[in-house]
Amino acid sequence: MANLLDDALANARTAVAGIKRDTVNEMRGPRAGYSTIADRLGLTKGRVQQIANAPRRPLPAAYAFRDENGTWYGEPELVKGGNAEAPTYIAFDPADKCNPLAGQVLTVRYADMDYDDRVSLYTLPVRLRDGSQYNLRMTNAVMDALFGPAQMGTPQSAEWEARRARRQKELGE
């Protein structure tokens, strides 16, 4: 449990550092240099420069998963080498019981990734080799595959709705 908390705190610190860096860089412009930003934030100019120039640290994120039938979802070829796989900590249990993936233990593929607009704030719990739980951030592609695409009227949403309808029929609902 302590390792889980330590990992969560380390991930939170990295996320906060990224938010600070992005905020400073968004504030910076022709009318707002480091001195102006420092005054607004109550920091020294040196600290603001340090925040703005802090390197991005990649963190592990789920970018694909395989269902129990062997079908891959998300972007399974996104990362070449340097990736890992782990099963979900428990069987997938969404609120929507007609979700086509409900009740399955999924195999998650993950790797260190930059946290950009592809990676969501939501996590997917996986079981590590030692049996402990680790909460991985997931890409938007994984989230869409798990819960259905956010944008309706696309080929991906039509495919997901068809799989959901088959599951609904199987459940007799």
N, C-alpha and C positions, 0 to 999 in steps of 0.2 A: 504494500500500500504506500509506503514511503517513497519508493522509486516512482510510482505512478504520479504522486504529488510533485516530486522533484522534476519529472519530465514535463508535467503540466505547467509548472512555474517557469521552467526554461523556455518553453514554447511561448508562454504569455509575455515574458520579457522580450523575446525576439519580435513578437508581433507588435508590442508597444513601441519598440525601437523603430520598426518600419513605419508605423503610423506617425511617429514624431518626425522622422526623416521626410516622409511624403508631405506632411503638413508644412514644414519649413520650406521645402522646395516649391510647394504650391503658392505660398505667401510671397516668395521672392519674385521680384520683377523690377521693371525700370523705376518704380516709385518706392519700392520697399527692399532695401538692401539688408544685410545681416544686422546692422546697427538698429534699424527701424524694427525689425522682427524681434531682436533681443529686448528692446524697450517694451514692445507689446506683450511679450511673454514673461518679462521680469527675469531674464537670463543675461549672462554676459555674451558679448559678441563672439568670443572664442568658443563658448559652449554651443551657440547656435551653429557656428561653422562646423564644429565637431559633429553635431547631429546631422547636418545637411550632407556631410561627406562620409558618414558611416557606411561601411560596406554592407550590402545585402547579404544576409545569411540564409541559405536555403534550408528548408525544413521538410521532413517527410510528408508527402501527401499522396492519397489514393488517386490514381488516374485511370484505373480500369478494374473490372472484376469479372469473374466467371461464375455462372450459375451451376447448379448441380447437374445440368444436362451437358455442360461443357461449352456453352455459348458465352463469348466474351462481349462485354458492354463497356461503354466509355471509349477510351482511346488506348487500346492495348499495345500499340506500337509507338506510343508517344516518346518513351525513353528507351534508348538502345543501351543495354548493359547497365550495371550499377543499380538494378532494381531488386526488389524482394517481393515475396508473396506470403500472405498469412490468411487464415480463415477468419471470418467474422467471429466476434467473441460469443455471440449467441445467434440463433436463427433469426433472420430478418423478420421483424414484427411491426410492420407499418400500421397506422390507424386504419387504412383502407384494406380490409381483408380480401378484396378482389384484386389487389396488386399482384401481378403475375409472378413476382419474386417472393411473395409472403411465405414464411415457413422454411426457407432455404438457408443453409449455411453457405455463404458465398466465399470464394477465394479472391482476395483483394491483392492487386498488384500496386506497389507503391515505390516511390523513390524520392530522394531529396529534390525539391523543386523550389524555384523562386515563388514567393507569394505575390502573384500579380492578379489581374482580373480573371484569370482562369480558375483560381483556387478560392473556394468559398470559405466562410467562417464556420460552417457546419462540420461536424466530425462523424467518423464511422469507427466504432470500436472493433479492434481486431485482437486476436489471441496470439501473443508472441510465443516463441519456442519454449520459453520457461513457464508457459501457462498464464502469464500475467496479461492484463488488459492494457491496450495502448490505443488512445484516441487519435486517429489520423484525420487531418483536414482532408477534404475531398475536392476534386475539380468539379466545375459546373457540369461537365459531361457525365461524371459519375452520378451526381445528384439528379440530373435529368433522367438517367437510365433507371435509377432507383424509384423515383417518385413521379415520373412522367415529365416530358419537356414543358418548360414554362411557357413557350410560345405555341399557341394552338394553330391548327391549319397547316402545319408543316408535315412532310412525309414521316419524320420521326414521331410526331405526336399521333399521326394516324396509325402507325405501326404499334405504338405503345397502347393505344386505345383498343386495337384489335386483340392484342395479347390480354389486356384486362378483360375484354368481353368474353374471351375463351375461358379465362379463369373463373369469371362470374358464372358462366354456364356450368363449368365443372362443379362449382359449389352449390349449384341449384338455386341461385339467388336471382 
